[in-house]
Amino acid sequence: SAGVDGDGTIYVPTSEGVARVVFSEDGHWSPQPMVAWSTAQDSPLLVPEAEMETEGDAWIWHSLTGAVLSWRPGRQMELRGFSNTIETVFEFENDLYVSERANGSLTRLKSGVGELIKSDGSLSAITAAEALSPGQMLVGTFGRGLQIFDGKTTRAFGFDEILTGEQRINDLCRTEGGFLAAAIFPIPRPGTPA
């Protein structure tokens, strides 16, 4: 995944840090190192195979496990926290949240410290998030369909079996006309073909 700044410059993760994409006249591109992951703390910090997510004005960089960092051009690399198995990272009301893939827990990150918000089972990881209204975030889950998150709790979003049943919501996005779209993947029940 990559970040595209306002001037069109592309930034990508590398094993050492973030690099700017430089295009050559022969049609190839190469990464030009910009900032190392380790600048976020005194000791070396590796974030191999990092993913980038845009949350508000912030760019969040993380791997599937380990450090959660914030950086974009013109800013300092900042260590936001750590997580064991990252499903997704999202921002809600100026706070950063990390959903754990392994146990479904949700943690709010503040100043590098995590505050456990919810931990209620293995089929409840938040997989995607989209602002719904002030004080409410629409979240997709693994195994519980769509939910509404208010910063502390989640509750069912609708009554449609497709949106509340046992499936994984892979992604959420806004579309024209103020509608929301959800990418849904059904979770096979034990004993049924995938």
Secondary structure, DSSP 8 states (H G I E B T S, - for coil): --EE-TTS-EEEE-SSEEEEEEE-TTS-EEEEEEEEGGGGSSS----TT-EEEEETTEEEEE-SSEEEEE--TTS--EEEEEESSEEEEEEETTEEEEEETTT--EEEEETTEEEEEE---TT--EEEEEEEETTEEEEEEBSS-EEEE-SS-EEE--S-HHHHSSEEEEEEEE-GGG-EEEEEEE---TTS--
